[in-house]
C-alpha cells in the first residue's frame, strides 16, 4: 500500500484528498490496457480517461497544478503509459487554455477533455533541443494565412495527435523574440510524419515535417512574437507535473522493494533484517518524501497566485527525476536477478524513469535555471 500520509500536508485541500482516493480506486479497476500496440494503447487510455472525467483538469480557465500533479503521480504509480497519455493532453492544450481565443478553446478543449481528440506540443527541433530560441522552423505571412515550413522532432504523440501546439519563427525579432505559437490540426495538407522514434520505454514519438502547410491567421496563439512566452508559461505549469510523475514511479519502486525485502528469505529471515538493506530502504523513503515536498511546494506556490515558479518547478523536476532514478535503481538491486528480468515492475520502472531527466528541460538545464534564479534573487535583495 503506497504511503498516503503526505495527503495530510497543508499543501492540500479536502478536494485534493478525495480526488487522490477516487483516482487510485479507478486505476486499480481500469488500468489493465495492453501495451503491445503502443498507438492503440494510448488511444484507448485517452478515451478511457476522458470518459471517466479524469482529463477535465487538463484544460480550462484555471489550471490547478496540485490536481494535475496528484493525477500524474497516481497514474504513474499504476501505469507509466497512462501517465503519459494524461500528461500530453495537458501539455498539448495547455497553451490553448492559457492563451487561446474563445473560438480556439471552444473548438478543441471540449474534445481533448472528453478524450475524443489527442493533442501534442511541437516545440523541439533537430538542432535546438533545450535551446528554444534557436528554432528555425518558419511561419511566413501570406495574405490571410501563415505558411509553415520546417521539422519538429521528439514530439510526443507525434503521428497519433489530432492537433498540435506548434512553435515557429515569424521574425518579429532575433532569437526568442521572433517565435510565435499556432494551433495546427494534423489533417492539413503538407503535414508529414517523417519517422516514428523508438525509445527504451515505448511511447508514440515522431519527427514531423511541414511542407508549405497553410494555417489561417486565426490559428495564432497569442500575439505574433509571443511564442517563447507561450512556451515558457505552459512549461512553467507542466514542468512540476513531470516531477510528480517521477515521484509516482519512485513510490511504486519503494512499494515493490518493501514487498520484496519482506517476503524474500535469507538464512531463515526476511531480507529486510539485513542492516544494509534497511539503509537502502531508509534512503529510498527519505528521497521520496523530499521529492514530494519539492513537488507540492511548487504546485501550491503556483496555485496560490505566483506569476512564475521557474525556480520552484526546476528544483522539483531536477530533484525528483534524479532521485527517482536512484530509488528505482535500489529497488532493482534489492530484487537481485529478478530486477532485470523483462516483465518485472521494477525493470519497467527502470526504463520509464530515464526519459524524465531529459524532456521538458534536461537536468543540467534545470541547474542553470536554479543558479540564475538564485543569483537574481540575491542581487535583487542587495
VEXGU-975786 format. One record per residue (C-alpha): residue number from 1; residue in three letters; x negated, y negated, z. Coordinates in steps of 0.02 Angstrom, whole numbers, padded with zeros to 5 digits, m for minus. Each point is the difference from the previous one (the first is absolute). Example, Ala and Ser with C-alpha at 12.3 -4.5 7.8 and 13.67 -1.06 7.14 Angstrom:
# VEXGU-975786
<1, 'ALA', <m00615, 00225, 00390>>
<2, 'SER', <m00069, m00172, m00033>>
//
This chain:
# VEXGU-975786
<1, 'UNK', <00000, 00000, 00000>>
<2, 'UNK', <m00076, m00165, m00054>>
<3, 'UNK', <m00027, m00131, 00135>>
<4, 'UNK', <00146, m00121, 00011>>
<5, 'UNK', <m00055, m00103, 00149>>
<6, 'UNK', <m00065, m00139, m00113>>
<7, 'UNK', <00179, m00041, m00046>>
<8, 'UNK', <00021, m00073, 00174>>
<9, 'UNK', <m00133, m00131, m00033>>
<10, 'UNK', <00065, m00180, m00002>>
<11, 'UNK', <m00032, m00013, m00187>>
<12, 'UNK', <00164, 00090, m00032>>
<13, 'UNK', <00185, m00031, 00019>>
<14, 'UNK', <00133, 00130, 00031>>
<15, 'UNK', <00043, 00002, m00185>>
<16, 'UNK', <m00178, 00054, m00040>>
<17, 'UNK', <00006, 00139, 00129>>
<18, 'UNK', <00165, 00064, m00069>>
<19, 'UNK', <m00065, m00007, m00177>>
<20, 'UNK', <m00155, 00102, 00043>>
<21, 'UNK', <00106, 00133, 00086>>
<22, 'UNK', <00127, 00012, m00141>>
<23, 'UNK', <m00131, 00005, m00138>>
<24, 'UNK', <m00101, 00134, 00089>>
<25, 'UNK', <00154, 00111, 00006>>
<26, 'UNK', <00039, m00035, m00184>>
<27, 'UNK', <m00178, 00045, m00050>>
<28, 'UNK', <00008, 00165, 00093>>
<29, 'UNK', <00157, 00047, m00098>>
<30, 'UNK', <m00040, m00068, m00173>>
<31, 'UNK', <m00186, m00005, m00035>>
<32, 'UNK', <m00023, 00167, m00082>>
<33, 'UNK', <m00023, m00068, m00177>>
<34, 'UNK', <m00106, 00110, m00114>>
<35, 'UNK', <m00159, m00092, m00050>>
<36, 'UNK', <m00045, 00115, m00146>>
<37, 'UNK', <00060, m00131, m00125>>
<38, 'UNK', <m00056, m00165, 00073>>
<39, 'UNK', <00103, m00111, m00114>>
<40, 'UNK', <00158, 00099, 00035>>
<41, 'UNK', <m00037, 00003, 00185>>
<42, 'UNK', <m00020, m00189, 00008>>
<43, 'UNK', <00160, m00028, m00098>>
<44, 'UNK', <00094, 00114, 00119>>
<45, 'UNK', <m00077, m00080, 00154>>
<46, 'UNK', <00046, m00175, m00059>>
<47, 'UNK', <00176, 00059, m00039>>
<48, 'UNK', <00020, 00088, 00168>>
<49, 'UNK', <m00072, m00145, 00100>>
<50, 'UNK', <00112, m00121, m00092>>
<51, 'UNK', <00157, 00105, 00022>>
<52, 'UNK', <m00034, 00011, 00187>>
<53, 'UNK', <m00025, m00188, 00015>>
<54, 'UNK', <m00183, 00007, 00047>>
<55, 'UNK', <m00053, m00112, m00144>>
<56, 'UNK', <00110, m00145, 00056>>
<57, 'UNK', <m00140, m00081, 00104>>
<58, 'UNK', <m00117, m00005, m00152>>
<59, 'UNK', <00087, m00152, m00073>>
<60, 'UNK', <00100, m00150, 00059>>
<61, 'UNK', <m00014, m00180, 00056>>
<62, 'UNK', <m00095, 00054, 00157>>
<63, 'UNK', <m00123, 00145, 00000>>
<64, 'UNK', <m00012, 00069, 00177>>
<65, 'UNK', <m00178, 00063, 00006>>
<66, 'UNK', <00024, 00100, 00160>>
<67, 'UNK', <00140, 00096, m00085>>
<68, 'UNK', <m00106, 00030, m00154>>
<69, 'UNK', <m00144, 00061, 00108>>
<70, 'UNK', <00107, 00116, 00104>>
<71, 'UNK', <00074, 00077, m00156>>
<72, 'UNK', <m00170, 00024, m00082>>
<73, 'UNK', <m00076, 00072, 00158>>
<74, 'UNK', <00143, 00123, 00021>>
<75, 'UNK', <00006, 00053, m00182>>
<76, 'UNK', <m00190, 00021, m00007>>
<77, 'UNK', <00005, 00110, 00154>>
<78, 'UNK', <00122, 00115, m00090>>
<79, 'UNK', <m00049, m00012, m00183>>
<80, 'UNK', <m00131, m00108, m00085>>
<81, 'UNK', <00091, m00005, m00167>>
<82, 'UNK', <00159, m00059, 00084>>
<83, 'UNK', <m00099, m00143, 00077>>
<84, 'UNK', <m00073, m00042, m00170>>
<85, 'UNK', <00172, m00002, m00081>>
<86, 'UNK', <00069, m00116, 00133>>
<87, 'UNK', <m00151, m00114, 00000>>
<88, 'UNK', <00000, m00030, m00187>>
<89, 'UNK', <00182, m00049, 00001>>
<90, 'UNK', <m00048, m00134, 00124>>
<91, 'UNK', <m00162, m00059, m00079>>
<92, 'UNK', <00071, 00008, m00175>>
<93, 'UNK', <00147, m00114, 00040>>
<94, 'UNK', <m00072, m00098, 00147>>
<95, 'UNK', <m00047, m00144, m00113>>
<96, 'UNK', <00177, m00003, m00071>>
<97, 'UNK', <00068, m00012, 00177>>
<98, 'UNK', <m00120, m00139, 00047>>
<99, 'UNK', <m00009, m00100, m00161>>
<100, 'UNK', <00133, 00063, m00119>>
<101, 'UNK', <00143, m00103, m00069>>
<102, 'UNK', <00177, 00050, 00050>>
<103, 'UNK', <00021, 00076, m00174>>
<104, 'UNK', <m00159, 00105, 00018>>
<105, 'UNK', <00050, 00057, 00173>>
<106, 'UNK', <00177, 00043, m00054>>
<107, 'UNK', <m00063, 00100, m00149>>
<108, 'UNK', <m00129, 00108, 00087>>
<109, 'UNK', <00014, 00003, 00190>>
<110, 'UNK', <00167, 00092, 00011>>
<111, 'UNK', <m00071, 00135, m00116>>
<112, 'UNK', <m00165, 00023, 00090>>
<113, 'UNK', <00080, 00000, 00173>>
<114, 'UNK', <00124, 00132, m00057>>
<115, 'UNK', <m00139, 00108, m00072>>
<116, 'UNK', <00071, m00019, m00176>>
<117, 'UNK', <m00152, m00089, m00071>>
<118, 'UNK', <m00185, 00027, 00040>>
<119, 'UNK', <m00115, m00150, 00019>>
<120, 'UNK', <m00187, m00030, m00012>>
<121, 'UNK', <m00129, m00136, 00037>>
<122, 'UNK', <m00117, m00027, m00148>>
<123, 'UNK', <m00148, m00102, 00061>>
<124, 'UNK', <m00162, 00100, m00019>>
<125, 'UNK', <m00099, m00005, m00162>>
<126, 'UNK', <m00150, 00104, m00057>>
<127, 'UNK', <m00126, m00140, 00033>>
<128, 'UNK', <00082, m00090, 00145>>
<129, 'UNK', <00047, 00121, 00139>>
<130, 'UNK', <00007, m00100, 00162>>
<131, 'UNK', <m00059, m00155, m00093>>
<132, 'UNK', <00174, m00056, m00052>>
<133, 'UNK', <m00063, m00170, m00061>>
<134, 'UNK', <m00101, 00092, m00134>>
<135, 'UNK', <00156, 00067, m00087>>
<136, 'UNK', <m00005, m00018, m00189>>
<137, 'UNK', <00172, 00059, m00056>>
<138, 'UNK', <00085, m00145, m00089>>
<139, 'UNK', <00176, m00069, m00010>>
<140, 'UNK', <00010, m00125, m00142>>
<141, 'UNK', <00148, m00116, m00015>>
<142, 'UNK', <00083, 00015, m00170>>
<143, 'UNK', <00162, m00098, m00014>>
<144, 'UNK', <00121, 00067, 00130>>
<145, 'UNK', <m00105, 00156, 00034>>
<146, 'UNK', <m00164, 00050, 00079>>
<147, 'UNK', <m00102, 00127, m00099>>
<148, 'UNK', <m00095, 00125, 00109>>
<149, 'UNK', <m00164, 00079, m00053>>
<150, 'UNK', <m00123, 00104, 00100>>
<151, 'UNK', <m00020, 00151, 00112>>
<152, 'UNK', <00040, 00045, 00179>>
<153, 'UNK', <m00069, 00153, 00088>>
<154, 'UNK', <00021, 00101, 00160>>
<155, 'UNK', <00182, m00053, m00002>>
<156, 'UNK', <00103, 00101, 00123>>
<157, 'UNK', <00163, 00062, m00078>>
<158, 'UNK', <m00080, m00037, m00168>>
<159, 'UNK', <00092, 00099, m00131>>
<160, 'UNK', <00158, 00030, 00103>>
<161, 'UNK', <00045, m00177, 00055>>
<162, 'UNK', <00148, m00090, m00075>>
<163, 'UNK', <m00064, m00173, 00043>>
<164, 'UNK', <m00173, m00074, 00034>>
<165, 'UNK', <m00051, m00155, 00095>>
<166, 'UNK', <m00141, m00051, m00116>>
<167, 'UNK', <m00139, m00128, 00016>>
<168, 'UNK', <m00079, m00084, m00151>>
<169, 'UNK', <m00105, m00152, m00044>>
<170, 'UNK', <00101, m00149, m00061>>
<171, 'UNK', <m00145, m00123, 00009>>
<172, 'UNK', <00059, m00141, 00113>>
<173, 'UNK', <m00173, m00002, 00078>>
<174, 'UNK', <m00158, 00103, 00025>>
<175, 'UNK', <m00004, 00162, 00099>>
<176, 'UNK', <00144, 00028, 00118>>
<177, 'UNK', <00082, m00164, m00049>>
<178, 'UNK', <00041, 00063, m00174>>
<179, 'UNK', <00100, 00156, 00044>>
<180, 'UNK', <00189, 00022, m00008>>
<181, 'UNK', <00118, 00140, 00051>>
<182, 'UNK', <00136, 00078, m00105>>
<183, 'UNK', <00142, 00126, 00015>>
<184, 'UNK', <m00027, 00122, m00143>>
<185, 'UNK', <00119, 00145, m00042>>
<186, 'UNK', <m00088, 00157, m00061>>
<187, 'UNK', <00117, 00014, m00149>>
<188, 'UNK', <m00074, m00147, m00096>>
<189, 'UNK', <m00083, 00029, m00170>>
<190, 'UNK', <m00189, m00001, 00007>>
<191, 'UNK', <m00012, 00077, 00174>>
<192, 'UNK', <m00109, 00156, 00000>>
<193, 'UNK', <m00057, 00125, 00130>>
<194, 'UNK', <m00181, 00029, m00054>>
<195, 'UNK', <m00053, 00129, 00130>>
<196, 'UNK', <00071, 00091, 00149>>
<197, 'UNK', <m00130, 00002, 00140>>
<198, 'UNK', <m00029, 00154, 00107>>
<199, 'UNK', <m00060, m00024, 00180>>
<200, 'UNK', <m00037, 00111, 00150>>
<201, 'UNK', <00170, m00032, 00080>>
<202, 'UNK', <00117, 00006, m00152>>
<203, 'UNK', <00103, m00155, m00034>>
<204, 'UNK', <00071, m00074, m00160>>
<205, 'UNK', <m00140, m00117, m00057>>
<206, 'UNK', <m00036, m00070, m00172>>
<207, 'UNK', <m00094, m00119, m00111>>
<208, 'UNK', <00120, m00112, m00094>>
<209, 'UNK', <m00022, m00101, m00158>>
<210, 'UNK', <00103, m00149, m00057>>
<211, 'UNK', <m00007, m00037, m00186>>
<212, 'UNK', <00092, m00161, m00043>>
<213, 'UNK', <00135, 00039, 00127>>
<214, 'UNK', <00124, m00144, m00002>>
<215, 'UNK', <00090, m00055, 00158>>
<216, 'UNK', <00113, m00152, 00015>>
<217, 'UNK', <m00049, m00149, 00106>>
<218, 'UNK', <00132, 00060, 00123>>
<219, 'UNK', <m00115, 00147, 00040>>
<220, 'UNK', <m00121, m00116, 00089>>
<221, 'UNK', <m00011, 00025, 00189>>
<222, 'UNK', <m00026, m00167, 00083>>
<223, 'UNK', <m00081, m00142, m00096>>
<224, 'UNK', <m00137, 00018, m00133>>
<225, 'UNK', <m00169, 00015, 00084>>
<226, 'UNK', <00072, 00067, 00163>>
<227, 'UNK', <m00041, 00182, m00035>>
<228, 'UNK', <m00142, 00011, 00125>>
<229, 'UNK', <00113, m00076, 00134>>
<230, 'UNK', <00136, 00126, m00044>>
<231, 'UNK', <m00121, 00146, 00008>>
<232, 'UNK', <m00081, m00052, 00165>>
<233, 'UNK', <00165, m00038, 00086>>
<234, 'UNK', <00067, 00171, m00052>>
<235, 'UNK', <m00157, 00090, 00057>>
<236, 'UNK', <00004, m00099, 00163>>
<237, 'UNK', <00162, 00090, 00041>>
<238, 'UNK', <m00039, 00172, m00067>>
<239, 'UNK', <m00184, 00016, 00048>>
<240, 'UNK', <00053, 00027, 00181>>
<241, 'UNK', <00114, 00141, m00057>>
<242, 'UNK', <m00150, 00090, m00078>>
<243, 'UNK', <m00074, 00001, 00174>>
<244, 'UNK', <00165, 00071, 00066>>
<245, 'UNK', <m00008, 00142, m00126>>
<246, 'UNK', <m00177, 00040, 00056>>
<247, 'UNK', <00063, 00000, 00179>>
<248, 'UNK', <00134, 00126, m00049>>
<249, 'UNK', <m00130, 00114, m00077>>
<250, 'UNK', <m00108, m00015, 00156>>
<251, 'UNK', <00145, 00039, 00116>>
<252, 'UNK', <00041, 00156, m00099>>
<253, 'UNK', <m00183, 00054, 00003>>
<254, 'UNK', <m00005, m00022, 00189>>
<255, 'UNK', <00159, 00103, 00019>>
<256, 'UNK', <m00070, 00138, m00111>>
<257, 'UNK', <m00163, m00001, 00100>>
<258, 'UNK', <00092, 00008, 00167>>
<259, 'UNK', <00101, 00150, m00058>>
<260, 'UNK', <m00158, 00085, m00064>>
<261, 'UNK', <m00106, m00021, 00156>>
<262, 'UNK', <00145, 00052, 00111>>
<263, 'UNK', <00035, 00160, m00097>>
<264, 'UNK', <m00174, 00053, m00056>>
<265, 'UNK', <m00085, 00115, 00126>>
<266, 'UNK', <m00187, m00001, 00029>>
<267, 'UNK', <m00072, 00124, 00126>>
<268, 'UNK', <00172, 00027, 00075>>
<269, 'UNK', <00045, m00183, 00023>>
<270, 'UNK', <00078, m00135, m00110>>
<271, 'UNK', <m00124, m00095, m00108>>
<272, 'UNK', <00055, m00157, 00092>>
<273, 'UNK', <m00091, 00058, 00157>>
<274, 'UNK', <m00168, m00038, m00082>>
<275, 'UNK', <m00059, m00171, 00058>>
<276, 'UNK', <m00066, m00047, m00173>>
<277, 'UNK', <00173, 00033, m00071>>
<278, 'UNK', <00078, m00108, 00135>>
<279, 'UNK', <m00122, m00137, m00050>>
<280, 'UNK', <00059, 00009, m00180>>
<281, 'UNK', <00183, m00006, 00052>>
<282, 'UNK', <m00033, m00150, 00112>>
<283, 'UNK', <m00086, m00095, m00142>>
<284, 'UNK', <00141, 00042, m00120>>
<285, 'UNK', <00135, m00058, 00122>>
<286, 'UNK', <m00093, m00161, 00036>>
<287, 'UNK', <m00024, m00038, m00185>>
<288, 'UNK', <00185, 00030, m00035>>
<289, 'UNK', <00056, m00118, 00138>>
<290, 'UNK', <m00127, m00134, m00048>>
<291, 'UNK', <00058, 00009, m00181>>
<292, 'UNK', <00182, m00012, 00052>>
<293, 'UNK', <m00035, m00156, 00103>>
<294, 'UNK', <m00083, m00085, m00148>>
<295, 'UNK', <00136, 00054, m00122>>
<296, 'UNK', <00147, m00059, 00104>>
<297, 'UNK', <m00087, m00158, 00058>>
<298, 'UNK', <m00019, m00050, m00183>>
<299, 'UNK', <00180, 00050, m00040>>
<300, 'UNK', <00071, m00091, 00152>>
<301, 'UNK', <m00103, m00156, m00039>>
<302, 'UNK', <00068, m00007, m00177>>
<303, 'UNK', <00179, 00032, 00058>>
<304, 'UNK', <m00019, m00137, 00131>>
<305, 'UNK', <m00019, m00131, m00136>>
<306, 'UNK', <m00185, m00011, m00040>>
<307, 'UNK', <m00025, m00067, m00175>>
<308, 'UNK', <m00151, 00112, m00030>>
<309, 'UNK', <m00072, 00148, 00094>>
<310, 'UNK', <m00152, 00032, m00110>>
<311, 'UNK', <m00117, 00028, 00148>>
<312, 'UNK', <00120, 00108, 00100>>
<313, 'UNK', <00050, 00103, m00152>>
<314, 'UNK', <m00181, 00024, m00052>>
<315, 'UNK', <m00048, 00059, 00175>>
<316, 'UNK', <00146, 00120, 00004>>
<317, 'UNK', <m00038, 00073, m00171>>
<318, 'UNK', <m00187, 00014, 00026>>
<319, 'UNK', <00008, 00080, 00171>>
<320, 'UNK', <00150, 00112, m00029>>
<321, 'UNK', <m00058, 00072, m00165>>
<322, 'UNK', <m00181, 00025, 00053>>
<323, 'UNK', <00046, 00078, 00167>>
<324, 'UNK', <00138, 00107, m00073>>
<325, 'UNK', <m00136, 00075, m00111>>
<326, 'UNK', <m00099, 00042, 00158>>
<327, 'UNK', <00151, 00069, 00092>>
<328, 'UNK', <00046, 00112, m00146>>
<329, 'UNK', <m00180, 00058, m00020>>
<330, 'UNK', <m00002, 00053, 00183>>
<331, 'UNK', <00164, 00093, m00025>>
<332, 'UNK', <m00076, 00093, m00148>>
<333, 'UNK', <m00152, 00043, 00106>>
<334, 'UNK', <00108, 00066, 00142>>
<335, 'UNK', <00090, 00114, m00123>>
<336, 'UNK', <m00164, 00080, m00052>>
<337, 'UNK', <00007, 00091, m00167>>
<338, 'UNK', <00188, m00019, m00007>>
<339, 'UNK', <m00023, m00188, m00004>>
<340, 'UNK', <m00065, 00002, m00179>>
<341, 'UNK', <00121, 00132, m00063>>
<342, 'UNK', <00117, m00062, m00134>>
<343, 'UNK', <00177, m00009, 00067>>
<344, 'UNK', <m00049, m00046, 00177>>
<345, 'UNK', <00075, m00165, 00058>>
<346, 'UNK', <m00166, m00069, 00061>>
<347, 'UNK', <m00079, 00038, m00170>>
<348, 'UNK', <00141, m00096, m00083>>
<349, 'UNK', <m00023, m00145, 00120>>
<350, 'UNK', <m00186, m00001, m00036>>
<351, 'UNK', <00039, m00033, m00184>>
<352, 'UNK', <00144, m00119, 00037>>
<353, 'UNK', <m00096, m00123, 00107>>
<354, 'UNK', <m00150, m00037, m00110>>
<355, 'UNK', <00085, m00114, m00127>>
<356, 'UNK', <00071, m00113, 00136>>
<357, 'UNK', <m00175, m00063, 00036>>
<358, 'UNK', <m00010, m00064, m00179>>
<359, 'UNK', <00167, m00062, m00064>>
<360, 'UNK', <00078, m00169, 00046>>
<361, 'UNK', <m00172, m00062, 00048>>
<362, 'UNK', <m00145, 00118, 00034>>
<363, 'UNK', <m00072, 00012, 00175>>
<364, 'UNK', <m00151, m00110, m00040>>
<365, 'UNK', <00115, m00132, m00074>>
<366, 'UNK', <00098, 00000, 00162>>
<367, 'UNK', <m00161, m00032, 00095>>
<368, 'UNK', <m00032, m00153, m00108>>
<369, 'UNK', <00176, m00063, 00033>>
<370, 'UNK', <m00019, 00025, 00188>>
<371, 'UNK', <m00170, m00084, 00005>>
<372, 'UNK', <00057, m00152, m00100>>
<373, 'UNK', <00160, m00020, 00100>>
<374, 'UNK', <m00096, 00015, 00164>>
<375, 'UNK', <m00130, m00128, m00053>>
<376, 'UNK', <00137, m00116, m00063>>
<377, 'UNK', <00088, 00008, 00168>>
<378, 'UNK', <m00165, m00035, 00089>>
<379, 'UNK', <m00041, m00151, m00107>>
<380, 'UNK', <00178, m00063, 00010>>
<381, 'UNK', <m00008, 00002, 00189>>
<382, 'UNK', <m00158, m00106, 00007>>
//
